[in-house]
Amino acid sequence: MSETRTPHAGDDLAPDDDVVSLLVRQHGDIRNLFDEVEAAKGDERQEAFRRLVRLLAVHETAEEEVVHPYARTNMPGGEKVVEDRLAEEHEAKEVLATLDDMDISDPTFMPQFLALRTKVQLHARAEERYEFTHIRRHTDPARLATMAKGIKAAEAMAPTRPHPGVESATANVALGPVAALMDRTKDAVRKAMGQDS
């Protein structure tokens, strides 16, 4: 027996023009990077962790600038849903900052890293269930595309693979601290969103 699915906003958009598809893909990229860090050793682990830190920083900043403000004002109970997600993000950022200051060979690194992965995965599932589902069902395609443009502007700042010539952990660190990256991400997202306003 075939399953019948109700069409919803975003069905006629290409995946790159649908903010929800982009964010879910990023969640998958984040899960993959957690796996890479866990499986790697030495310099490879450090390099994978640097990429994970950058992607998490950019992803969360983009959500804070694009998704959460929209959800707060456009979905029933949005204020509470967003406050819960922000609390989860804050907790994860604190653990991430602690890990970012640690040497990956520290014996406490991996236990804290694995705890962070659990927090991030639970947070991603909550976003997908309580925010993304509503946004996809109740948002017109033009708005989904505008929001996707903001997310893509942020994503361009933190590729999951380093740019050619930036393969070393040292070079990745030299790109700037996480706080500066978040500020640049906010500027890029606001500029991209403003172009369609």
Residue, then its C-alpha position, 0 to 999 in steps of 0.5 A: m500500500s503506497e503512502t499518501r503525503t500531503p503537499h506542503a510549502g517548499d515542495d516545489l523548491a530545489p533542496d538548495d532553496d529550502v531552508v529546512s533541507l539545508l539545515v537538515r543537511q548541515h545536521g548530517d554534516i555535523r554528525n559526520l564530523f563528530d564521527e570523524v573526530e572520534a575515529a581520528k588520531g593526532d593531527e587528523r583529529q585536531e584538524a577534524f575538530r577544528r572543522l567541527v568547531r567552525l561548522l557548529a559555530v556558523h550553523e548555530t549563529a545562522e539559526e539564531e539569526v534566521v530560524h529562531p526569530y522567524a519561529r518565535t513570531n510565526m509559530p504557536g508557542g514559538e517563544k517557548v520553543v525558541e527559548d528551549r533551543l537557545a538554552e540547549e545551544h548555550e549549554a553546548k557552546e559552553v562545552l565546546a568552548t571548554l573543548d576548544d581550549m583543551d589539547i586533544s590528547d588530554p585524557t578528559f577530552m574524549p569523554q567531554f567530546l562524546a557528551l557534547r555529541t549527545k547534547v548536539q544530537l538531542h538539540a538537532r532532533a528537537e529543532e527538526r521536530y519542534e521548529f523545522t517541521h512547522i516552518r516547512r509546513h506553514t511557510d511560503p516558498a519565497r520565504l523559505a528561499t530567502m531564509a535559505k539564502g541567509i543560511k547559505a551565506a553562513e555556510a560559505m564561511a565554514p565549509t566541511r572541508p578546508h579550502p585548498g591550501v588550508e589543510s593544516a590545523t595550524a592554518n585553520v586556527a589562523l582563520g580566527p577565533v570562534a567569536a570572530l567567526m560568529d560575528r562575521t557569520k552574523d554580518a554575512v547572514r544579515k547582508a544576505m537576508g537584507q538583499d531580499s527584504 
